[in-house]
Amino acid sequence: MNLRPFHFMSLWKWFYPGMRVKRFLLIVLAGIILMAVGLIFLIDLSRFLWIKNQIRNLFVYYQIAPHISGFILVIIGSALVILGISNMNRSILKRIIPQQIDQIPEIIYLQRKLEKGPHIVVIGGGTGLHTLLRGLKNYTSNITAVVTVFDSGGSSGQLRDELGVLPPGDIRNCLVALSEKESLMTKLFQYRFKNGSLQGHSFGNLFITAMSEVSGDFPKAVEKSSEILAIRGKVLPSSIDDVVLCAQLKNKTLIKGENNISKSKDRIENIFIQPSSVLPLPETMQAIREADSIILGPGSLYTSIICNLLVKNIPEAICQSNALKIYICNVMTQTGETDKFTVSMHLKELIKYLHQNCIDYALVNKSILSKKIAAKYQKEGAYVVKDDLQARFGNRTNIIRQELLSQHNYARHDSDKVAKLIMEIIHKEKK
């Protein structure tokens, strides 16, 4: 058996706090002691006196006191036991996870640490949601992403129309965002066909759709996909019913379909779903009740965030929860949805569909957008959301302003900065 040299530095990693290894080593030690006592009863130990005398003579030769001799023997024996168990486990795990064998202590320590993280429910959809999830997964594995399934455009919309399945696009993006690392499987899930009859479809969408058809259960398909991608946390649709997102504009025009709403030419007066009596998943309600924090946004105000609040009982569950409620305001306005919207207008619309102001914190970006990026967005009719608030909104919501912008070529939130700020708020409130 080929085993790498034993390293005491590697061994020491197993004694990190929270590893849940030390207790089992004590059990092993207790077992060895009991075995030794048992052997005393079973074996005539006089046969081993020669070995004892030889070892004692060795220590006497080097002028080592008897009590120190015993201590040295205990240390050597313990090291041999740990060495044997460690290499036995290594031999087994080498067959299971050969590429990560050297990182096992770090992996276990990280998982234990993430398991102790706060329970966070993130509600939304689109790019904003999976951007946030990428940052949060570095602080906790107790994440539940409640995702909109009202998409009616692109690959998701086509699968919905042709096969009658729930649109998997936002679900897929969240699964990939929560995966532990960028593996071949995550790249495969995001791969989009460029030619043929499958042009425009992503592999992940087709996989979730096929899994849903095979299992006959969309949440089960999402759960199985989560296992394949080894995600931190879980992803749940806000509802598994087939509903249509509708909007009534200021000019009284009625628009149906998420894709059409995002292209509307007039301001949205009211948004609703048909049928209106759909219920959320029990797992979604349970996650909301058990959450330490509930986060809304960032994302399209109506078609990614508020649409989830149209599912029966979700708004009430959010406001009745003891969790800390945080809203992350968008950096830019969105053409067709939030033209000329300020921060206060975003908040007012959100509160309107929550039926009360239960938002504890609103996070607002204060980074200055570069002229080059701003000009690119202006061509599309999008502008920086104007901050028109004071330190508080209403009698409850605290406004926190920080530089939360990503340094890339898009006006988007930085995953790490936003996640770090959220964790600081949660820990501050816990204290």
Phi, psi and omega in degrees: 000124181272110179242141178289158180303144181285128181245125180291331178294321177293320178300319184298332180298334180290347181261011176300146177301138176087000182284339181059040179248323185301321181298324181284329175295323177295322176297318178299316180298316178299320178297320179296318179298315179296321177297319179297317179297319178298320179295328178300321180285332187268332189242144174284101187289351179297336178292339183261003180296329180299315180297317180299316181296321180296316180294320180295318178298324179296315180292325177295320179302320180270010176057047178257129183297151183301317182293328176289324178300315179298319180297318180297318180296321178297317180296314181296317179298317179298318180297320179294320178297311181296320178300315181295314180295317181299312182287330175296314178297321180297319180297321180289311184292336179297332178279338184268310181230069186300327184282346183240016186301323182282346181257011185303312179301318180295320180297313181295316180299316180296316180297318177298318180295316181292328179296334180272358181290165181295153175276116185239131174251125179246125184246126179166215182177175176073194184299322183301319184292309183288339172295316179294319182298325179300326179279317184295328184295346178277353182243336182202149174257002179268059182249135171238116177264116177263113194245140175293142177232042181252011183299136180233010181238169176064207181299317181298315180296322180294317178296324179295316182290319187277325186247351179072024179263163175292141181296123187266359189303306181293324176301312181300314181299322179290321177299315180295319180297327182269355179296149188297323177204168182285086181266176177300324182292320179293322177295322179295319180297328181268354182294133181244127180293139185254345183220169175076192183292341179267007183305130179094341179276143174265150180300320181300318178300315180293322181295311181297321178297314179296318179297323178294320179292319182292314184276340183071017185212115183294313177302325178293322178296320178294319180297315179295321177296324178298320180293320181296320182272356179052057185280158173264108183106200179214158181240129181231138171289147179296331176203153178255007178277148178277105183236162178245129177278130183233154178218140172253125183274170179300328180275014176073009175288139178257127181240136179242139178102130182303318182296323179287324181297319182292348178253011184297149183262351180234163183292143179282128178264322182206143178232142184205174180237153175234125353290160187270352188261018182293148183250153177281168174291142176304325179296326178294315180296321179295318179299320179295317181295325185266001186288146169273332179211141176241125184245131177247122179090180358284167180154174179305125189303310185272314190270356177238326185254297185299326181303329176290333181281354179276347177285132186306136174079346181293313179301317181296319180297321179297310184287334179277343180292148176279000182293155173284125182259125183233131175249132177254111184284145179295153177283320185240154170288162180239123181302129179092340180243309187230042178304128177064016178287138172262178178298316182296325179292322175299313182296317181298319179293319179298314180296326179303320183270348171276345179074359174191160179273101177242018179277121181277321182223143171238125181262126184236130178285136176241009176293146178273126180284137180295150181299325181296313181290321179300318180295323179296318180289325180297329177297334179264002179083019180250141182225162178298134178293122183285131178273105183245026183251161173268207181286338180223156176240122184067213181253016185223312193281120175274136181259125177244124181249124176213164176281103187244009186278141174287152182268013180275192185273017179231152178274076182231160179290149175274122184306311185291318181296316181292316180298318179298317179296317179299316180295323177297318179295316181298314181293323178297316180292325179295321179294000000 
